[in-house]
């Protein structure tokens, strides 16, 4: 076989091998990704819960302190003066513009 013929056979063989091979043809694509990292929520107690002064009644007593610091008694306890009742207060922080939601049971019962 001549050199030209050998080259032609080799070239055709290489092309046939490429057409009938099981190799996948590589492809690529690009995409973008984004994220916003926010500051964790923070909470600090700025005023403690104080029920004020009272004398224990003869039965189970329920003393309620409203968010405005007004206390009421649903039992037999005797509310006294001298120490003002105060509601607990908290400062909640985090990234501005983001919504913060704090849920507490209503009412909160202490025993």
Number of C-alpha atoms within 10 A of each C-alpha: 6 7 8 9 10 11 12 12 12 12 12 12 12 11 11 11 11 11 10 8 8 8 8 6 5 5 5 4 4 4 4 4 4 4 5 5 6 10 11 9 11 10 12 10 11 9 12 12 14 15 19 17 14 15 10 13 12 9 9 11 14 15 20 18 20 14 12 10 17 13 18 13 14 10 14 15 17 13 16 11 9 8 11 13 20 19 17 16 13 11 10 13 14 14 13 9 6 10 7 11 7 6 5 6 6 6 9 7 9 6 3
